Amino acid sequence: MDKRELKKQILFLALDRLLDMEEYGMRSDLGFILEKNDEDVTDPEFNRYLNLLQEMVDNAESKLE
């Protein structure tokens, strides 16, 4: 496996594991990104985050050989 393929595998694995985190950890990460307390993250913000993360996982998976 060359460096480029390894990079794709690592990106997919990291994004997929992030998507598999429990909701509390994900809200905490999103709170950090939004510079809010995780309890202040709204459901629409969280859903947007989940949808975008799923899109990123799907995109990364599509690039694997």
C-alpha positions in Angstrom: 0.0 0.0 0.0 1.5 3.3 -1.0 1.4 6.5 1.0 -1.6 8.0 -0.8 -3.7 4.9 -0.3 -2.7 4.7 3.4 -3.7 8.3 3.8 -7.2 7.5 2.4 -7.6 4.5 4.7 -6.6 6.6 7.8 -9.0 9.4 6.9 -11.9 6.9 6.4 -11.1 5.1 9.6 -10.8 8.3 11.7 -14.1 9.7 10.3 -15.9 6.4 10.7 -14.8 6.1 14.3 -15.9 9.6 15.0 -19.3 8.8 13.7 -19.5 5.8 16.0 -18.8 7.8 19.1 -21.6 8.0 21.7 -23.8 11.1 21.4 -22.4 12.8 24.6 -18.9 12.8 23.1 -20.1 14.0 19.8 -22.0 16.9 21.4 -18.9 17.8 23.4 -16.8 17.9 20.3 -19.4 20.0 18.5 -19.5 22.3 21.5 -15.8 22.7 21.3 -16.0 23.5 17.5 -18.8 26.0 18.1 -17.2 27.4 21.2 -20.2 26.6 23.3 -20.9 24.4 26.3 -22.0 21.0 25.0 -25.4 21.4 26.8 -26.0 24.5 24.7 -25.6 22.7 21.4 -29.1 22.7 19.8 -30.7 19.7 18.1 -30.6 21.3 14.7 -26.9 22.1 15.1 -26.2 18.5 16.2 -28.2 17.0 13.3 -26.4 19.2 10.8 -23.1 18.0 12.3 -24.2 14.4 12.0 -25.4 14.8 8.5 -22.1 16.5 7.4 -20.0 13.9 9.2 -21.9 11.1 7.5 -21.4 12.8 4.1 -17.6 13.0 4.9 -17.5 9.3 5.8 -19.3 8.3 2.6 -17.0 10.5 0.5 -13.9 9.1 2.2 -15.2 5.5 1.7 -15.9 6.1 -2.0 -12.2 7.0 -2.5 -10.9 3.7 -1.2 -9.8 1.3 -3.9 
